[in-house]
Amino acid sequence: MRTTFSIRRAAVVFAAVGALALTGCGGDGDGDGKKKTGDASGKGTDSASTVQLPKLDGESVSVAAVWTGPEQANFTKVLDEFEKRTGADVTFVPAQDPIINFLGTKIAGKQPPDVAMIPQVGAIRQAAAKKWAKPVGPEARAQLGQNYAQVWQDLGAVDGTQYGVYFKAANKSLIWYNAAAFDNAGASEPKTWKDFLATAETVGASGVTPVSVGGADGWTLTDWFENVYLSQAGPERYDQLARHEIPWTDPTVGEALTTLAELFGKPELIAGGAGGALQTEFPASVTQTFTGGDQPKGAMVFEGDFVAVNIAQTEAEIGTDAKVFPFPAVGADSPVVTGGDAAVALKDSKGAQALLTWLASADAAGIWAEAGGFISPNKGLDLKAYPNEVQRTMAQALIDAGDDVRFDMSDQAPQSFGGTPGAGEWKILQDFLKNPKDIAGTQKKLESEAVKAYKS
């Protein structure tokens, strides 16, 4: 899930991001009822536990999530500490997108996981409507009230009943770049969309294709659109479009697509052209930007703070070889789009409720925070737990935004429109990447699919 917050305030905060390093480090709880946070240097220190958990010796708890690779490994550290503290036996269940379809299959087979990590607001609403989701218990609600701004609680609620516990957030308005490729081209970090396109041309003239796009994953394209739309049309229109109170045929949508076509319509600016981008999955879009030294397949890649996880799979060093700047301002302000994943119980069990309580605690958030590639909406988390100043700055901006947040538009939509591979907004924007001249046709398709999805 992907959210927006405090545009003017966050734009100032993130303006300093580019020159700072974003290096990951390991660390998890030690099973003694204490959590690991950090001192000013980012090194772990012990502090008292912030949450009480029941004894669950011999009880099995299963957790489904779409996370793979390093994200799954880091989440497993969080689950391992839960096992140590409770005595439960926790199993990670790999899920697929769209997660509602995956869960539907498990429920039909009478094998639902105890808890699912759901990355879309719309999917939480669907799970509640289908009566799959179980209300959050009093212990977890107490942690939410203590550690979360009201907006994060509201986003996990349906018709006044709390179902979701937001555990992981992300800033999704960052452009990462290959420092050597920029240096060779004599390029500098752009602040506006116009400057961004000029920078791309400068890099291209040096012999390196400027932009890597992971178009095989449709969600990356919705993020491109949403950043442009938020900055250009403004937050009020953004909210209206997210709720489908204005149609996708609205002129503001056409303007945003026209702006995006200034990049997508120049295949020489995109690694592999449109065809290559549509065959490039998100992880590869990152790794191909930071391999090949100063001659990568692409010099820049757009996406969130979690890009650091994929950069770590290359030999590039973040802060030296890989740097980052805020998404350029299309309108008056740079956009800030963030996302998140909520834990939802699918079984009425003591283990499921205990896990929700754990995930709502600062202790649990601190484990993944130390491992890197993670931002928490949990205001009870000591910012020293983050491994470096960049992540601390990102997390502080999110916490400081308080209730002034907006979720990623596609994740607010019904999943059939905003969160299904090969369908809805994902597929239409992939088609748009292939043919960015068809602005009006793209708008009509988006509106037609939105009408069907919002009615269902």
C-alpha positions as CSV (number, residue, x, y, z in Angstrom):
1,M,0.0,0.0,0.0
2,R,1.2,3.5,-0.8
3,T,0.3,6.8,0.9
4,T,0.8,10.5,0.6
5,F,1.6,13.0,3.3
6,S,2.2,16.6,4.1
7,I,3.4,17.7,0.7
8,R,5.0,21.0,1.6
9,R,6.5,19.9,4.8
10,A,7.9,16.6,3.5
11,A,9.3,18.2,0.4
12,V,11.5,20.3,2.6
13,V,12.6,17.3,4.7
14,F,13.4,15.2,1.7
15,A,15.3,17.9,-0.1
16,A,18.4,16.8,1.9
17,V,18.1,13.2,1.1
18,G,20.4,13.0,-2.0
19,A,23.7,13.6,-0.3
20,L,23.2,11.1,2.5
21,A,24.0,7.4,2.7
22,L,21.4,4.7,3.2
23,T,23.3,1.7,4.4
24,G,21.6,-1.3,5.9
25,C,22.6,-3.2,9.0
26,G,21.4,-6.3,10.7
27,G,19.9,-6.8,14.1
28,D,16.9,-8.3,15.9
29,G,15.7,-8.9,19.4
30,D,17.6,-11.3,21.6
31,G,14.6,-13.1,23.2
32,D,15.2,-11.8,26.7
33,G,12.1,-9.6,26.8
34,K,14.1,-6.5,25.7
35,K,14.2,-4.8,22.3
36,K,17.1,-3.5,20.4
37,T,17.0,0.2,19.6
38,G,20.1,2.3,19.0
39,D,22.2,5.1,20.1
40,A,23.2,8.1,18.0
41,S,25.7,6.1,16.0
42,G,22.9,3.6,15.0
43,K,24.4,0.8,17.2
44,G,22.0,-1.4,19.0
45,T,21.3,-1.0,22.7
46,D,18.9,-2.8,25.0
47,S,15.8,-1.2,26.4
48,A,12.8,-2.4,28.3
49,S,10.0,-4.3,26.4
50,T,7.1,-2.1,25.4
51,V,4.5,-4.8,25.0
52,Q,3.2,-7.8,27.1
53,L,2.4,-10.9,25.1
54,P,0.6,-14.1,26.3
55,K,2.3,-17.5,26.5
56,L,1.5,-19.6,23.5
57,D,3.6,-22.7,24.0
58,G,2.7,-25.3,21.4
59,E,0.3,-23.0,19.5
60,S,0.8,-22.7,15.7
61,V,0.4,-19.3,14.0
62,S,0.6,-18.9,10.2
63,V,1.2,-15.5,8.5
64,A,0.7,-14.9,4.7
65,A,2.4,-12.1,2.9
66,V,3.6,-11.3,-0.7
67,W,7.1,-10.4,0.6
68,T,10.0,-12.4,-0.9
69,G,13.8,-12.2,-0.8
70,P,15.3,-9.7,1.7
71,E,11.8,-8.4,2.8
72,Q,10.7,-11.9,3.7
73,A,14.0,-12.5,5.5
74,N,13.7,-9.3,7.5
75,F,10.0,-10.0,8.4
76,T,11.1,-13.5,9.5
77,K,13.3,-11.8,12.1
78,V,10.3,-10.1,13.5
79,L,8.4,-13.4,13.6
80,D,11.3,-15.2,15.2
81,E,11.3,-12.7,18.1
82,F,7.6,-13.3,18.5
83,E,8.3,-17.0,18.8
84,K,10.9,-16.4,21.4
85,R,8.7,-14.3,23.5
86,T,5.5,-16.4,23.3
87,G,6.6,-19.9,22.6
88,A,4.4,-20.1,19.5
89,D,5.4,-21.9,16.3
90,V,5.1,-19.4,13.5
91,T,5.0,-20.3,9.8
92,F,5.4,-17.8,6.9
93,V,3.0,-18.5,4.0
94,P,4.2,-17.1,0.7
95,A,1.3,-15.3,-1.0
96,Q,0.7,-14.0,-4.5
97,D,-0.9,-10.8,-5.9
98,P,-3.8,-10.1,-5.9
99,I,-3.8,-11.3,-2.3
100,I,-7.6,-11.3,-2.0
101,N,-7.7,-14.0,-4.7
102,F,-5.0,-15.9,-2.9
103,L,-6.8,-15.7,0.4
104,G,-10.1,-16.6,-1.2
105,T,-8.5,-19.9,-2.4
106,K,-7.1,-20.6,1.0
107,I,-10.4,-19.9,2.7
108,A,-12.4,-22.0,0.2
109,G,-10.0,-24.9,1.0
110,K,-10.6,-24.3,4.7
111,Q,-6.9,-23.5,5.2
112,P,-6.8,-19.7,5.9
113,P,-3.7,-18.3,7.5
114,D,-4.1,-16.9,11.0
115,V,-2.9,-13.5,9.8
116,A,-2.4,-11.9,6.4
117,M,-0.3,-8.9,5.6
118,I,-2.5,-6.9,3.2
119,P,-1.0,-4.1,1.1
120,Q,-4.2,-2.4,-0.1
121,V,-6.8,-0.4,1.8
122,G,-9.4,-1.7,-0.8
123,A,-8.4,-5.3,0.0
124,I,-8.9,-4.8,3.7
125,R,-12.4,-3.5,2.9
126,Q,-13.1,-6.5,0.7
127,A,-11.9,-8.9,3.4
128,A,-14.2,-7.3,5.9
129,A,-17.1,-7.3,3.5
130,K,-16.6,-11.0,2.8
131,K,-16.5,-11.5,6.6
132,W,-13.0,-13.1,6.3
133,A,-11.4,-10.4,8.5
134,K,-11.7,-10.6,12.3
135,P,-11.9,-7.5,14.5
136,V,-8.7,-6.4,16.3
137,G,-8.8,-7.3,19.9
138,P,-8.4,-5.0,22.9
139,E,-4.7,-5.6,23.5
140,A,-3.8,-4.7,19.9
141,R,-6.2,-1.7,19.9
142,A,-4.4,-0.4,23.0
143,Q,-1.1,-0.6,21.2
144,L,-2.6,1.2,18.2
145,G,-4.0,4.0,20.4
146,Q,-0.6,4.4,22.1
147,N,1.6,4.2,19.0
148,Y,-0.3,5.4,16.0
149,A,-1.8,8.6,14.7
150,Q,-5.6,8.3,14.3
151,V,-5.3,8.3,10.5
152,W,-3.4,5.0,10.6
153,Q,-6.1,3.5,12.8
154,D,-8.8,4.8,10.5
155,L,-7.2,3.4,7.4
156,G,-7.3,-0.1,9.0
157,A,-11.0,0.3,10.0
158,V,-14.1,-0.5,8.1
159,D,-17.4,1.1,9.2
160,G,-16.0,1.9,12.6
161,T,-14.6,-1.6,13.3
162,Q,-10.8,-2.0,13.5
163,Y,-9.5,-4.8,11.3
164,G,-6.0,-3.7,10.2
165,V,-2.7,-3.0,12.1
166,Y,-0.3,-1.1,9.9
167,F,3.2,-2.4,10.3
168,K,5.3,-1.2,7.4
169,A,5.2,2.0,5.5
170,A,7.3,3.3,2.6
171,N,8.2,6.6,1.0
172,K,7.5,6.1,-2.7
173,S,8.6,9.5,-4.1
174,L,12.3,9.0,-4.6
175,I,14.5,8.7,-7.7
176,W,17.7,6.8,-7.2
177,Y,20.7,7.3,-9.5
178,N,24.1,5.8,-10.5
179,A,26.5,8.4,-9.3
180,A,29.3,7.5,-11.7
181,A,27.0,7.8,-14.7
182,F,25.8,11.2,-13.5
183,D,29.4,12.3,-12.9
184,N,30.5,11.2,-16.4
185,A,27.6,13.0,-18.0
186,G,28.1,16.2,-15.9
187,A,24.5,15.8,-14.7
188,S,23.2,17.2,-11.4
189,E,20.1,16.4,-9.3
190,P,17.0,18.0,-10.8
191,K,14.3,19.7,-8.7
192,T,11.5,20.1,-11.3
193,W,10.0,17.8,-13.9
194,K,11.4,20.1,-16.6
195,D,14.9,19.8,-15.1
196,F,14.4,16.0,-14.8
197,L,13.7,15.6,-18.5
198,A,16.7,17.9,-19.3
199,T,18.9,15.8,-17.0
200,A,17.7,12.6,-18.8
201,E,18.7,14.1,-22.1
202,T,22.1,15.1,-20.7
203,V,22.7,11.5,-19.4
204,G,21.5,10.1,-22.7
205,A,23.9,12.2,-24.6
206,S,26.8,10.7,-22.6
207,G,26.0,7.2,-24.0
208,V,24.0,5.8,-21.0
209,T,20.2,5.3,-21.3
210,P,18.9,7.6,-18.5
211,V,15.8,5.9,-17.0
212,S,15.1,2.3,-15.9
213,V,11.4,1.4,-15.7
214,G,10.1,-1.8,-14.1
215,G,7.0,-1.8,-16.4
216,A,6.4,-5.6,-16.0
217,D,5.0,-4.8,-12.6
218,G,2.0,-2.5,-13.2
219,W,2.1,-1.0,-9.7
220,T,5.3,0.9,-10.6
221,L,3.4,2.6,-13.4
222,T,0.5,3.6,-11.0
223,D,3.2,5.2,-8.8
224,W,4.6,7.2,-11.7
225,F,1.1,8.5,-12.5
226,E,0.2,9.2,-8.9
227,N,3.4,11.3,-8.2
228,V,2.8,13.3,-11.3
229,Y,-0.9,13.8,-10.6
230,L,-0.5,14.7,-7.0
231,S,2.1,17.4,-7.8
232,Q,0.3,18.7,-10.8
233,A,-3.4,18.5,-9.9
234,G,-2.9,19.0,-6.1
235,P,-4.1,17.0,-3.1
236,E,-7.8,18.0,-3.3
237,R,-8.2,16.6,-6.8
238,Y,-6.1,13.7,-5.8
239,D,-8.5,12.8,-3.1
240,Q,-11.5,13.2,-5.4
241,L,-10.0,10.9,-8.0
242,A,-9.0,8.4,-5.4
243,R,-12.7,8.2,-4.3
244,H,-13.9,8.3,-7.9
245,E,-15.8,11.5,-7.2
246,I,-14.4,12.8,-10.4
247,P,-14.1,10.6,-13.5
248,W,-10.8,9.4,-15.1
249,T,-11.9,11.4,-18.1
250,D,-11.4,14.6,-16.1
251,P,-9.0,17.1,-17.8
252,T,-6.6,16.8,-14.8
253,V,-6.0,13.1,-15.6
254,G,-5.3,14.0,-19.3
255,E,-2.8,16.6,-18.2
256,A,-1.0,14.2,-15.9
257,L,-0.9,11.5,-18.7
258,T,0.4,14.2,-21.1
259,T,3.2,15.0,-18.7
260,L,4.1,11.4,-18.2
261,A,4.1,10.9,-21.9
262,E,7.0,13.4,-22.1
263,L,9.1,10.6,-20.7
264,F,7.2,7.5,-21.9
265,G,6.9,8.9,-25.4
266,K,10.7,9.0,-25.8
267,P,11.8,5.3,-25.9
268,E,15.4,6.4,-26.2
269,L,15.2,7.7,-22.6
270,I,14.0,4.3,-21.3
271,A,16.2,1.3,-20.8
272,G,15.2,-1.2,-23.5
273,G,12.5,1.2,-24.8
274,A,8.9,0.5,-23.9
275,G,9.2,-3.1,-24.9
276,G,12.2,-3.7,-22.7
277,A,10.5,-1.9,-19.8
278,L,7.4,-4.0,-20.1
279,Q,9.6,-7.1,-19.7
280,T,11.5,-5.7,-16.7
281,E,10.3,-6.5,-13.3
282,F,10.8,-4.0,-10.5
283,P,13.9,-5.8,-8.8
284,A,15.7,-5.9,-12.2
285,S,14.9,-2.3,-12.9
286,V,16.9,-1.5,-9.7
287,T,19.8,-3.9,-10.1
288,Q,20.4,-3.0,-13.8
289,T,20.8,0.6,-12.7
290,F,23.6,-0.3,-10.2
291,T,25.5,-2.9,-12.1
292,G,27.9,-2.3,-15.0
293,G,29.9,0.5,-13.2
294,D,29.5,3.8,-15.0
295,Q,27.8,2.1,-18.0
296,P,24.6,0.7,-16.5
297,K,21.6,-0.2,-18.6
298,G,19.8,2.8,-16.9
299,A,21.2,5.7,-14.9
300,M,18.1,6.4,-12.8
301,V,15.3,4.3,-11.3
302,F,12.1,5.6,-9.6
303,E,10.7,4.0,-6.5
304,G,10.6,4.0,-2.7
305,D,13.0,3.7,0.1
306,F,12.8,-0.1,-0.2
307,V,14.9,0.2,-3.4
308,A,17.8,0.0,-0.9
309,V,17.0,-3.6,-0.4
310,N,17.6,-4.4,-4.1
311,I,20.7,-2.2,-4.3
312,A,22.1,-4.3,-1.5
313,Q,22.0,-7.2,-3.9
314,T,24.6,-5.4,-6.2
315,E,28.1,-4.3,-5.5
316,A,27.1,-0.6,-5.4
317,E,27.5,1.2,-2.1
318,I,24.6,3.4,-1.2
319,G,25.6,7.0,-0.6
320,T,28.7,6.6,-2.8
321,D,27.7,4.7,-5.9
322,A,24.0,5.0,-5.5
323,K,22.4,8.2,-4.5
324,V,18.8,9.5,-4.3
325,F,16.8,12.7,-4.8
326,P,13.1,13.5,-4.3
327,F,10.6,13.0,-7.1
328,P,10.8,16.3,-9.1
329,A,8.0,18.9,-8.7
330,V,5.6,18.9,-11.6
331,G,3.5,21.6,-10.0
332,A,4.4,23.9,-7.1
333,D,5.5,21.1,-4.8
334,S,7.3,17.8,-5.0
335,P,4.9,15.0,-4.3
336,V,5.4,12.5,-1.4
337,V,3.7,9.2,-1.8
338,T,4.0,6.5,0.8
339,G,2.7,3.0,1.2
340,G,2.1,0.4,3.9
341,D,1.1,-3.1,4.8
342,A,-1.5,-4.0,7.4
343,A,-1.8,-7.2,9.5
344,V,-5.4,-8.6,9.4
345,A,-6.5,-11.6,11.5
346,L,-8.4,-14.2,9.5
347,K,-9.0,-16.6,12.5
348,D,-10.5,-16.0,15.9
349,S,-7.5,-17.3,17.8
350,K,-5.4,-16.2,20.7
351,G,-2.3,-16.6,18.5
352,A,-3.6,-14.3,15.7
353,Q,-4.6,-11.6,18.2
354,A,-1.2,-11.8,20.0
355,L,0.6,-11.4,16.7
356,L,-1.5,-8.3,15.9
357,T,-0.5,-6.9,19.3
358,W,3.1,-7.7,18.6
359,L,3.1,-6.0,15.2
360,A,1.5,-2.9,16.7
361,S,4.3,-2.6,19.2
362,A,7.5,-0.5,19.0
363,D,9.5,-3.6,19.8
364,A,8.5,-5.4,16.6
365,A,9.0,-2.3,14.4
366,G,12.5,-1.8,15.9
367,I,13.7,-5.2,14.7
368,W,13.0,-4.5,11.0
369,A,14.0,-0.8,11.3
370,E,17.5,-1.9,12.4
371,A,17.7,-4.3,9.4
372,G,17.1,-1.4,6.9
373,G,14.8,-1.0,4.0
374,F,11.9,-0.2,6.3
375,I,9.9,2.7,7.6
376,S,7.3,2.4,10.4
377,P,4.2,4.6,11.1
378,N,4.7,3.6,14.7
379,K,5.4,6.8,16.6
380,G,6.5,4.8,19.7
381,L,9.6,3.6,17.8
382,D,12.8,5.2,18.9
383,L,14.2,6.8,15.7
384,K,17.7,5.7,16.8
385,A,16.7,2.2,15.8
386,Y,17.1,3.2,12.1
387,P,20.5,2.5,10.7
388,N,21.3,5.9,9.3
389,E,20.2,9.5,9.1
390,V,18.4,9.2,5.8
391,Q,15.9,6.6,7.1
392,R,15.6,8.5,10.4
393,T,14.7,11.6,8.4
394,M,12.1,9.8,6.3
395,A,10.6,8.2,9.3
396,Q,10.5,11.5,11.2
397,A,8.7,13.2,8.3
398,L,6.1,10.4,8.3
399,I,5.5,10.7,12.0
400,D,5.4,14.5,12.0
401,A,2.8,14.4,9.3
402,G,0.4,13.0,11.9
403,D,-3.1,12.7,10.5
404,D,-2.3,14.6,7.3
405,V,-1.7,11.5,5.2
406,R,-3.3,10.2,2.0
407,F,-2.9,6.7,0.7
408,D,-1.7,5.7,-2.7
409,M,-4.6,6.1,-5.1
410,S,-4.5,2.6,-6.6
411,D,-4.5,1.0,-3.2
412,Q,-7.6,2.9,-2.2
413,A,-9.4,1.6,-5.2
414,P,-11.2,-1.8,-5.4
415,Q,-8.5,-4.4,-6.0
416,S,-9.9,-5.3,-9.4
417,F,-9.1,-1.8,-10.6
418,G,-6.1,-0.8,-8.6
419,G,-4.3,-3.9,-7.6
420,T,-4.6,-6.8,-10.1
421,P,-1.8,-7.9,-12.4
422,G,-2.9,-7.9,-16.1
423,A,-6.1,-6.0,-15.4
424,G,-7.6,-2.6,-14.5
425,E,-5.3,0.3,-14.0
426,W,-2.1,-1.8,-14.0
427,K,-2.8,-3.2,-17.5
428,I,-4.1,0.1,-18.9
429,L,-1.0,2.0,-17.8
430,Q,1.2,-0.8,-19.3
431,D,-0.7,-0.2,-22.5
432,F,-0.1,3.5,-22.1
433,L,3.6,2.9,-21.7
434,K,3.5,1.1,-25.0
435,N,1.4,3.8,-26.7
436,P,1.7,7.1,-24.8
437,K,0.1,9.1,-27.6
438,D,-3.4,7.7,-26.8
439,I,-4.3,10.1,-24.0
440,A,-8.0,10.2,-24.5
441,G,-8.3,6.5,-25.2
442,T,-6.4,5.7,-22.0
443,Q,-8.7,7.9,-20.0
444,K,-11.8,6.3,-21.4
445,K,-10.4,2.8,-20.6
446,L,-9.5,3.9,-17.1
447,E,-13.0,5.3,-16.5
448,S,-14.7,2.3,-17.9
449,E,-12.8,-0.1,-15.6
450,A,-13.2,2.2,-12.6
451,V,-17.0,2.4,-13.0
452,K,-17.2,-1.4,-13.0
453,A,-14.9,-1.8,-10.1
454,Y,-16.5,0.9,-7.8
455,K,-20.0,-0.5,-8.5
456,S,-19.0,-4.1,-7.5
